[in-house]
Amino acid sequence: MEAAYSTRQLKVAREIQKDLAEIIRSKGMAAFGGAMVTVSEVRVSPDLSLAKVYVSVFPSDKQHDVMSRLESDVKMYRGELGHKIGKQLRIVPEIVFWLDTSIDYAEHIEELLKK
């Protein structure tokens, strides 16, 4: 699946993932109601103007609260990201947060296998 992405897209996506993870970690778990938030993947559009940021939330019952908090603060995250990568990119991409449900899916499969 990664074959469709250019080397530049992959490099920018990795840098955004690293920097956003650091920004979110600096807020602390208290900022998210005690939930642990992990940036699991970032996908960047070909023109580098949009970044889809996939986050996983533990425990999963706090997913809705965390996602609404992230979405309401998206401008602040983009601003902080701009301070970190502004020298490397002409345009700081718009950020869209998506919930990564792969952990929930894995837990569901594990439960099914136990039966």
N, C-alpha and C positions, 0 to 999 in steps of 0.2 A: 504494500500500500504506500510506502514511503517513496517509491520510485517516481510518483507523480509530483513530488516536491523537489524544487531546485535546492542546490547546496546552500544558496543564500537564505532561502526560506527556513531550512533546517537549522542553520546557524543562528538566525534571528530568533526562531522559536525556542531554541535551547537557552539563549541569553535571557529572553523574556521569562521563561520558566524559572530560571535560577534567581533572577532579580525579584520577580513577584513572590516567589516562595520566601525569600528573605524579608520582603516588605510585610507579608502576612504573618510570618513568624515573629517579627518585631512588635506586632500589635499584641501578641500574647493570646492565650486561650480565653482569657477573661473577656476580650473584645467580642468573642463569638459564643458567649454563654457557656464557657467551659468545654466547647467542642474543639477537637483537633482538626485543623484544616490543612490539607496537603494539595499542592499543585501537581497533579499527576501527568498532565500533558498540555502542550500548547500547539495549536495549528495556526499558521499564518497564511493569509491570502497571498496569491501571486504578486500583487502590487504592494504587499507589506502594509496595507492600510487597516487591516482587521486582524485581531488575534482572538481566536477562540480559546479560552482558558478553561480547562477541565479540572475541577476540584473534587476531591473526595472528602467526606465529612464523617468523623467518628465521634460519638455514636450516631448512628443513622437517624435516630428519632429527632435530631437537631438540624437535619438537612434543610428543611423549609426556612427556619429562622436564619441560618447561616447564609443561605442563598439570597434571601431578601436583604440581609445586611450588606452582603457583597455588592449586590445590584444597586442599592441606594448610595453606596460609597464609591461607585465605579470611577467617578471623576477624580476623586482623591487618589485612588490607586494609579490611574493613568498619569496624574501629575507627578507622583513619586517615581513612577517608572520613567517618566520623561527626564527627571533629574539624573537617573542612573544611566540611561542609554541615549540621552539626547545628543551626545557628541558623536555617536556611532550611526544614528539614523536621522534622515532628513525629516521624516514624519514619525511621531510616536503613534503607533497603531491604536485604533479604537479597541476597547476591550469588551468582550462579551463572555460572561461567566456561564459555564455549563456544568451540570452535576455529573460527575463520573460515577456511574452506578456499577462498575465492574466488581467492586468489593461486595456489594449486596448480592450481585448475581452469583459470585463465587460462594458466598455463605449459603445461598439458596440451594445451589447444586450440592454442597456439602451436606446440608440437612436432608436432601432427597436421597443421597447415597447412604446415609445412616439408617434409613428405614428398611 
